[in-house]
Amino acid sequence: MVKLSILFLYYRLFSVYDSSRKLVYGGIFLCTLITIPYVGVAIARIVVCSGFKIVLEHLTFCYTKPVNTTIVTFGVFNTISDFYILAIPLNRVLKLHVTRKARLGLLAVFLVAFASV
């Protein structure tokens, strides 16, 4: 939901630019494409790996490599979508009609966000 709220903010800010609007639509599609299967996997794992069933039957599914592989896969896709979302406003910041110092300051703010990912 946080990614979608950032994308909707970008949409409000950059909707007059056709290229930025298309990038925002692509980001919304990408986040939706990643989130829906992840929620399905999380629900399936909760159903299978919770309660007394796991204690009584010693299900190894909850502790084996396929579960970890799915988590790593979704983690990689989420990281890629984070970088994509952070890169959308950089083109618009570079094209601002402000002083070079102000432009570099704005770029520094976005690059700090890149470093925190």
PyMOL commands that set and color helices and strands:
alter all, ss='L'
color gray80, all
select helices_A, chain A and resi 2-14+18-48+52-57+61-63+65-94+100-116
alter helices_A, ss='H'
color red, helices_A
deselect
rebuild
show_as cartoon
